[in-house]
Every structure is written in structure tokens, then in C-alpha cells.
Amino acid sequence: MGRDLKVLTANEVEFTEEKVLWKWNGPENKLSRLRDIPSTGNDRRSDGYWGARWDDSKGESVDSPDKIYTAYIKNSNVYISKRGFTN
């Protein structure tokens, strides 16, 4: 599914998908590729599944969108806990 959806007019929208900026024109039924989006390397999740391309032995955590939970992968296991919870 696309990200960064931007409504330009009642008939046109822009969105990013697969590191490309696209524009859709409804009345013309036309999808235009505007430009490639360069990867900054800062957002590791923008390159696909968040645990697939990194050394999971370090257990780097990721917060949930609502910031209530944190999760990480370590040694092929997924760990989830409430933020601020300590054992």
C-alpha cells in the first residue's frame, strides 16, 4: 500500500510506493511516475520487513505507533513489552 498520500486536486493524488513518487489522475485514468525517492539510510524499516536485513543478535527495539509497547527481534525470537516495564 502507498505511503505519504497527498491530495493535489479533486482529481489528482501523489503517493510513494517502492521508493518512487507517483501521481494518479482519475479522470484521465493515468498513473505517472514522477521521480525516484533516494534512500536516506536512516529509516531501516523503509527497506522492507524491519527484521529481515539487520543483525538481530543485538535486539534493537522498535516502538509501537502509540508508544505503549516496544518490540525487538533477538536470536530469531520476537520480544514485546510495555514501555517502562522492568523485570
HUSUL-V718534 format. One record per residue. RES is the residue in one letter. PSI is psi in radians with two decimals (NA if undefined). NEAR is the number of other ideal C-beta (glycine too) atoms within 12 Angstrom. Layout:
[[RES & PSI & NEAR] [RES & PSI & NEAR]]
//
This chain:
[[M & 2.54 & 8] [G & 2.74 & 19] [R & 2.84 & 18] [D & 0.86 & 17] [L & 2.26 & 17] [K & 2.10 & 17] [V & 2.07 & 14] [L & -0.87 & 18] [T & -3.07 & 13] [A & -0.31 & 9] [N & -0.12 & 14] [E & 2.46 & 21] [V & 2.68 & 24] [E & 2.58 & 25] [F & 2.81 & 24] [T & 2.49 & 24] [E & 2.31 & 22] [E & 0.75 & 17] [K & 0.56 & 20] [V & 2.43 & 21] [L & 2.17 & 25] [W & 2.70 & 27] [K & 2.27 & 26] [W & 2.25 & 25] [N & 1.94 & 18] [G & -0.95 & 15] [P & -0.59 & 10] [E & -0.14 & 11] [N & 0.84 & 9] [K & 2.26 & 14] [L & 2.17 & 19] [S & 2.33 & 18] [R & 2.03 & 18] [L & -0.91 & 20] [R & 2.81 & 13] [D & 2.55 & 13] [I & 2.05 & 22] [P & 2.52 & 12] [S & 2.28 & 16] [T & -0.36 & 10] [G & -0.09 & 10] [N & -0.58 & 9] [D & 1.72 & 14] [R & -0.41 & 20] [R & -0.27 & 19] [S & -0.26 & 20] [D & 0.26 & 18] [G & -2.71 & 14] [Y & 2.27 & 13] [W & -0.24 & 20] [G & 0.02 & 26] [A & -0.54 & 13] [R & 0.25 & 14] [W & 2.72 & 19] [D & 1.88 & 15] [D & 0.02 & 23] [S & -0.28 & 13] [K & -0.38 & 12] [G & 0.73 & 20] [E & 2.24 & 19] [S & 2.76 & 21] [V & 2.25 & 25] [D & 2.60 & 19] [S & 2.77 & 15] [P & -0.58 & 10] [D & 0.04 & 9] [K & 0.30 & 12] [I & -0.62 & 14] [Y & 2.78 & 19] [T & 2.58 & 23] [A & 2.66 & 23] [Y & 2.78 & 25] [I & 2.29 & 25] [K & 2.19 & 18] [N & 0.81 & 13] [S & 0.32 & 13] [N & 2.59 & 13] [V & 2.24 & 18] [Y & 2.30 & 21] [I & 2.37 & 18] [S & 2.80 & 19] [K & 2.48 & 16] [R & 2.46 & 16] [G & -0.12 & 10] [F & 2.26 & 11] [T & 2.59 & 7] [N & NA & 5]]
//
